[in-house]
């Protein structure tokens, strides 16, 4: 079954939760800095999340079969209990806990932390998908 119609979200709310089969995009049409400290995404199933804003931190918890595409994050990205997902992000630090069968495409400034995970795959962050070259300088 295909995800439902695209839904725009405002990063000012700081939380996206309890969504199924949605396409969620930040309201910002172009990649740029944001004064938002952090965004929490939790309890999402079969969703596509596109974050065009440069945030201070990103926390992903209890995601199942989701796809997340993020502009660079100024601080850390914390991933917990994310299963059967694809995540694309760049950040200062990446921390992954208790996740399974997930593809991570990332660029980090420091070492990553990976604990209690299975069947994880890692690849290179593809900045062209989000016009990332400009946003790296701003982050």
Number of C-alpha atoms within 10 A of each C-alpha: 5 9 13 12 10 13 12 14 18 14 23 13 11 14 15 18 14 11 16 17 18 19 20 22 20 19 15 15 10 13 20 18 19 17 11 15 15 22 20 16 19 20 16 23 21 20 22 22 24 20 26 25 24 25 25 21 20 24 16 21 20 19 26 22 18 23 20 19 20 25 27 35 25 21 21 22 24 17 21 20 18 27 23 17 22 20 21 24 25 27 24 19 19 22 15 20 17 16 24 19 16 22 18 19 17 20 20 18 12 11 10 15 11 15 11 11 17 14 11 16 12 13 11 12 19 16 20 9 11 20 14 22 13 13 20 17 9 14 21
